[in-house]
């Protein structure tokens, strides 16, 4: 339960409509600013900004409250040029909403108030006293003729050096390759807006600069896929919006790291040469043997005594080999 008790103030009070205090579209700062202005005595020339300062209303809250009062018709402003060429801003505050035509009629009947009318003689600007002498134009004839002082160094004039025609450097041939980025770099930069939604607003004026940066990466041995992967890793992954994608790309592509060596892709069924087992060295017994160059069904090794290239069996005459075979069968 809420109980209310009213005591009429004996003096210094103002009457406001309940519709004004309970206005659904006015904030508490707007209602406080309006009621403060309406409670000022007649003839007060306090501006809305001064009232907001006295009412402890901040700058942002004052701007929002003033906009609400103007939208609802409680505050009207107009600028006009008064006596002496001074521009004046007139503000009209009312306790009921007024249209623009009604406010213009009321402001038209108001006297134009100039700041200089209330200025006291102590703060009024005094007449300017002219300077002594006749004004003269500034000197434009170079350096002064007199010696400016003893600290000035007087160096002897150096003899003019005649250019040697033999040592004249030849102009370097102009090549478009040092200034214009290649088509591969331009194509990569043109496809960056499709790489991520954060890169859709790259300024067109930065495409040449970004293409030159990409050219450095390609010249260092990086592939286009590696460049795109580096850019994607540099984008924020926490949902932070990228307001200047061109500046972010300039920062990401400014330093060029060394390119990594390509990793060989293993092919099924083929063993790399580095992983193949090295052939075993023959033993000392086999190293002393030699392959016979005679007619054999299979490879025959023998131990040579000298430089012979055939085994003892090939060197034996056929008649002796037949006799030896017969002797072996008889035995």
N, C-alpha and C positions, 0 to 999 in steps of 0.2 A: 504494500500500500504506500502511496506517495501523497503527502499532504503539502499544501502550498499556503504560504502566508505572505501577504502583500502589505507594505507600508508605503504610502505615497511620499515621495521625496519633498521636502519643504521648498527646495530651490534647485536651479540648474538641472532641469530634466527636459527630455525630448520625447515626443510621441511618435511611435513608429507603428506601421501596420503589421498585423500578424503575418500577412502574406509575404512581407519583406523578410521577416526573421525566419519564417519557415519555407523560404523559397527552395524548391527541390533541385534547382540547377546551380545554385550559388554555394560555394564552399564557405567554410567558417571564416577564412581570411577575407573573402570578398564581402561577406556580411559585416565583419568588423571594420573593414576599410570604409564601407558605405555609411554605416551608422556613425563612425567617428567623424566623417566629413559633414554629415547632416547635423551633428551636435555642435559644430563650430558656430560662433556668433555671426550675426550679419556683418558683412563687410570684410570678413577674413579672406585673405588671398593665399591661403596655404595650399600648395600643390598636393596632388595625390602621392607623389614620391616622398614628400616630407611627412605626410600623414602616415605612410607605411613605415618610415623610419622611426617615428614616435611610437607607433603601435607595435614595434618589434616584429615586423613582417619582413622576411628575407627577400632578396632580389628575385629569386625564381618564383616564390609564392606570390610576390607583388605582381609580377608579370602575368601569372595565371589568373589572379583575382581581377586585375584590371581588364584582361581580355573577356572574362565572364561578365563583368558589369557592362562592358560595351556591347557584347552580344545580346544581353537582355534589355538594353535601352536605358540603363540607369546612369551611364556615363557617356558623354559626347565630347569630341574634340574637333577643333578646326584651327588652321594656321592662316594668319593674315599679316600683312605688312602695315605697321603703324607709322606714326609720325617719325621723321628722320630716317626712314628706310629700315627700321628694326623689325625683324620678324618675330611675331608673338604667337604663342600657343594658348588658346582659350579652352578651358575645361568647364563643362557644365555637369553638375551632379544633381540628380533629382530623386525624390522619394517614390516616384511612380515611373514606370517605363514610358519613354517618349520616343516618337518616331524621328527620323532624320529631318523631316520638314518642320515638325514642332520645335525641335532643338535649334534649328537654324533661325526660326522666328524669334525665339527667346534670346539667342546670342546676338541677333541683330539689334536688339534694343539695349544691350549692355554697353556701357562705355568702354572704350579701348584703354586698357591699363598698360602703361609703359613703365619699365623698371626705372628709367631716369627720373620719373616724376617724384618718386619717394626717396631719391638719393639725397643725402645730406650734403651741405656745402663742403664739409670736411673731406668727404670721399669723392667729390666731383672732380673730374680731370681739370687740371689747371692749363691755361694757355701755354703753348710751347714757346720757349725763348730761342730766338734764332742764334745760330753759331756766329762767332766773331769772324770777320773777314768775308771775302767774296768766294763763293764755291768755285773750285777749279776742277777740271776733268782729271782723271788719273793719268799718270805718265805711261805712255806706250812706246817709248823710243829705246827699249832694250835696257842694258845694264847701266847703273849709275857711273858717272865719269870719275868721281873721287874714289880714293883708296878707302875701302870700308874699315881697315884696321891693320894692326901689325901682325895678327895671327894668320893672315892670308898667305898661303904658300905660293911662291912665284917659281914654277918649274919651267925650265927651258923648253922651248917649243921643239917637239920631236919632228925630225925630217919625215916628209911624206914617203911612204914606201910604195915603190912602183911595182905593180903586179908582174910577176914573171910569167910570160906566155907559155913557157915550157911546163911550168908546174900547175897550169890551170886545170882543175879537175874536169873530167868529161861528165856531162850530165848523164845520170843513171837512166837507163831505158825504163820508160813507164810501162808497167805491166798491170793488166786488169786483175791478175790473180792475187796481188797483194792487197787490193782494196775491195774487190767484190768477193763475197763468200761463195763457195760452190753451191750447185743446185741441191746436193744431198743435205747440206746444212739448212738451206732455205726450206726444203720439204719437211725436214724434221721439226723446225720451228713452226711451220704452218699447221702441222698436225698436233701440236701440243694442246690446243683447246679441246680436242677430243680425248685427250689422255685422262683428264680429271675435271670435274665441275669447277674446281677452284681456279682453273686456268682458262676459263672462258672469256675473261675480260682483259686479255693482254692488249695493250695499246699497239695500234698499227705502226706508230712511229718507232717502236722499239724492236721491230722484227729484224732490221739490219744489224743492230747491235747484238742481239741474241744469236743471230746467224754467225757473226764473227766469233763469238764465244764458243759456239758449237763447233766451228771449224778448228779451233785449237784442240778440242777434245778428239776430233776425228784424226787430226794430224799426229796426236800423241799415241795413236793406236787403239783408241776406244771404239767400240762398235756402236751403231745407233741404239741397239737394245740396251747396252750398258749405260748410255746417256739417259735414256728414258727411265731406267731403273733407279739411277742416282736421283733424278728429279722426283720420282714418286716417293723415295725414302725421305726426302727433305720436306715434303708437304706435311702440315699438321694432321695428326690422326686422332685428336681429341674433339673434333667438331668446331675448332676455332675458324671463323671465316677469314679468307685471304682478301684483304682490301686492295692490295697492290701486287698483283701476280707478276707484273713485269719486274719490279724491284726484287721480289723473292727469287725469280729465275736468274737475274743478274748476280745475286749473292751466291746461289748454288753453283753457277757455272764459272765463277770468277777464278777459282783455284783448280788447276788440272792435276790430278794425281797420276802417278805412273801407271801405265796399263799393265794388267796382269797377263801372264802367259796363258794361252788357251789350254784347257785341260783336254787331253786326248779322250775321245769317246771309244770305249771298248767295243770291238766287233766280235760277235759270236763266232767261235770256231777258229779265231786267229789270235795267237799269243804274241804280245809285243816282244820285240827283239831284246829289250832290256830285261824281260822276265824269263827268257829262254835259258835253260841250263847250258853252261859252257861244256864243250866236249872234253871228256877225260883224257888225260895224257897217257900214252901207252907205257907199259911197264918196261923195265930195263931188259927183260928177256925178249919181249916182242920188238924192242927198238933195234936189236942186233939182227933180226930176220929180214929177208928180202923176198919179194914176190917173184916167182919163177915166170919167165917169159915164154916157156915152152907150151906145147899143146896139152892142156889138162882139161878135164871135165869141170872142175871147180878150182878156185884159187888155191895155189899150193905155195907154202912158205918154206924157205930153207935158210940155213945159216951159211953164208958164203965164206970161203977161206981167203979169197983174194978179190978180184974185180969181176968174177964170173956172174952172169945174169941168168943162168939156168941151173936147175938143181942137179945133183949127181945122177939121178935116174935118166934125165934128158941127155946128159953127156955120155951115158953108157951106150955102146952100139946095140942095135936091135938084136943081133945074134946072141950076144952075151945075155941080154935081158930074157930072151926065149929060153936059153939054156938054164939060166937061174930059175926061171919059172918051172921048168920041167923037173929040176932037182928038188924044188920045194914040194911039188905034187907027189913025187916018189917017196920022199921022206914021210 
